[in-house]
Amino acid sequence: MTGQVVTFGGRAFRVVEHTTIRQDAYVQQLLVQADLFPPRTRAGESADEFAARIVAEAVTSGAAVSLVAAMLEPLDRPGWRWNPEAQRETEAHLEDLSDPADKAEFYAGLTSVVAGFFLAGLLSNGTSPTSSSLQPQADQPEPTAAH
């Protein structure tokens, strides 16, 4: 969905391709507050079941609109940059959607943004180093320079 142009309530948005560090921190905060991070799969849960559950939890936690808004760039704002004020403006626009087609597009976007984020994270879980694996271990000597 990244880079795609979507229209909600007659207003066009592009799904952001590259987020700022500030935006990443905001999204991470939303996920933690909604108890959606770290992602937890249930025993025997398929990827589709996991995605559906995470989306439902995003909706019931109240984080759904904020998560989608954080990933949208309004096309009617030249020079737009994400910031908390822009976030609130986009959230207000999304919260007022009532047209069934807009709502369907919103929930499709939510599924894409939230589930895609978590599924990508789960797939990389086994291959990404953790921050602790990058730190020297207490019982291991620091490497010394060869003379």
Contacts in CASP RR format, 6 or more apart in sequence:
PFRMAT RR
TARGET T0000
AUTHOR 0000-0000-0000
METHOD contacts of the structure
MODEL  1
MTGQVVTFGGRAFRVVEHTTIRQDAYVQQLLVQADLFPPRTRAGESADEF
AARIVAEAVTSGAAVSLVAAMLEPLDRPGWRWNPEAQRETEAHLEDLSDP
ADKAEFYAGLTSVVAGFFLAGLLSNGTSPTSSSLQPQADQPEPTAAH
1 15 0 8 1.000
1 109 0 8 1.000
1 112 0 8 1.000
1 113 0 8 1.000
2 15 0 8 1.000
2 16 0 8 1.000
2 17 0 8 1.000
3 14 0 8 1.000
3 15 0 8 1.000
3 16 0 8 1.000
3 17 0 8 1.000
4 14 0 8 1.000
4 15 0 8 1.000
5 12 0 8 1.000
5 13 0 8 1.000
5 14 0 8 1.000
5 15 0 8 1.000
5 75 0 8 1.000
6 12 0 8 1.000
6 13 0 8 1.000
6 14 0 8 1.000
6 15 0 8 1.000
6 72 0 8 1.000
6 105 0 8 1.000
6 109 0 8 1.000
7 13 0 8 1.000
7 102 0 8 1.000
7 105 0 8 1.000
8 93 0 8 1.000
8 94 0 8 1.000
8 97 0 8 1.000
8 102 0 8 1.000
8 105 0 8 1.000
8 106 0 8 1.000
9 93 0 8 1.000
9 97 0 8 1.000
9 99 0 8 1.000
9 102 0 8 1.000
10 102 0 8 1.000
11 74 0 8 1.000
11 76 0 8 1.000
11 93 0 8 1.000
12 74 0 8 1.000
12 75 0 8 1.000
12 76 0 8 1.000
13 72 0 8 1.000
13 73 0 8 1.000
13 74 0 8 1.000
13 75 0 8 1.000
13 90 0 8 1.000
14 72 0 8 1.000
14 73 0 8 1.000
14 75 0 8 1.000
15 71 0 8 1.000
15 72 0 8 1.000
15 73 0 8 1.000
15 113 0 8 1.000
16 23 0 8 1.000
16 71 0 8 1.000
16 72 0 8 1.000
16 73 0 8 1.000
16 82 0 8 1.000
19 27 0 8 1.000
19 70 0 8 1.000
19 71 0 8 1.000
19 82 0 8 1.000
20 81 0 8 1.000
20 82 0 8 1.000
22 82 0 8 1.000
22 83 0 8 1.000
23 70 0 8 1.000
23 82 0 8 1.000
26 70 0 8 1.000
26 84 0 8 1.000
26 87 0 8 1.000
27 67 0 8 1.000
27 70 0 8 1.000
27 71 0 8 1.000
28 37 0 8 1.000
30 63 0 8 1.000
30 66 0 8 1.000
30 67 0 8 1.000
30 70 0 8 1.000
31 37 0 8 1.000
31 63 0 8 1.000
31 67 0 8 1.000
33 61 0 8 1.000
33 63 0 8 1.000
34 57 0 8 1.000
34 58 0 8 1.000
34 61 0 8 1.000
34 62 0 8 1.000
34 63 0 8 1.000
35 57 0 8 1.000
35 61 0 8 1.000
36 54 0 8 1.000
36 57 0 8 1.000
36 58 0 8 1.000
36 61 0 8 1.000
36 63 0 8 1.000
36 114 0 8 1.000
36 118 0 8 1.000
39 50 0 8 1.000
39 54 0 8 1.000
39 118 0 8 1.000
39 121 0 8 1.000
39 122 0 8 1.000
41 50 0 8 1.000
41 122 0 8 1.000
42 49 0 8 1.000
42 50 0 8 1.000
42 53 0 8 1.000
45 53 0 8 1.000
47 119 0 8 1.000
50 115 0 8 1.000
50 118 0 8 1.000
50 119 0 8 1.000
50 122 0 8 1.000
51 111 0 8 1.000
51 115 0 8 1.000
51 116 0 8 1.000
51 118 0 8 1.000
51 119 0 8 1.000
52 115 0 8 1.000
54 114 0 8 1.000
54 115 0 8 1.000
54 118 0 8 1.000
55 64 0 8 1.000
55 107 0 8 1.000
55 110 0 8 1.000
55 111 0 8 1.000
55 114 0 8 1.000
55 115 0 8 1.000
58 64 0 8 1.000
58 67 0 8 1.000
58 110 0 8 1.000
58 114 0 8 1.000
59 110 0 8 1.000
64 110 0 8 1.000
64 114 0 8 1.000
65 91 0 8 1.000
65 94 0 8 1.000
65 95 0 8 1.000
66 87 0 8 1.000
66 91 0 8 1.000
67 110 0 8 1.000
67 113 0 8 1.000
67 114 0 8 1.000
68 94 0 8 1.000
68 106 0 8 1.000
68 109 0 8 1.000
68 110 0 8 1.000
68 113 0 8 1.000
69 87 0 8 1.000
69 90 0 8 1.000
69 91 0 8 1.000
69 94 0 8 1.000
70 82 0 8 1.000
70 87 0 8 1.000
71 113 0 8 1.000
72 90 0 8 1.000
73 80 0 8 1.000
73 82 0 8 1.000
74 80 0 8 1.000
74 86 0 8 1.000
74 89 0 8 1.000
74 90 0 8 1.000
77 86 0 8 1.000
80 86 0 8 1.000
94 106 0 8 1.000
97 103 0 8 1.000
97 106 0 8 1.000
136 142 0 8 1.000
END
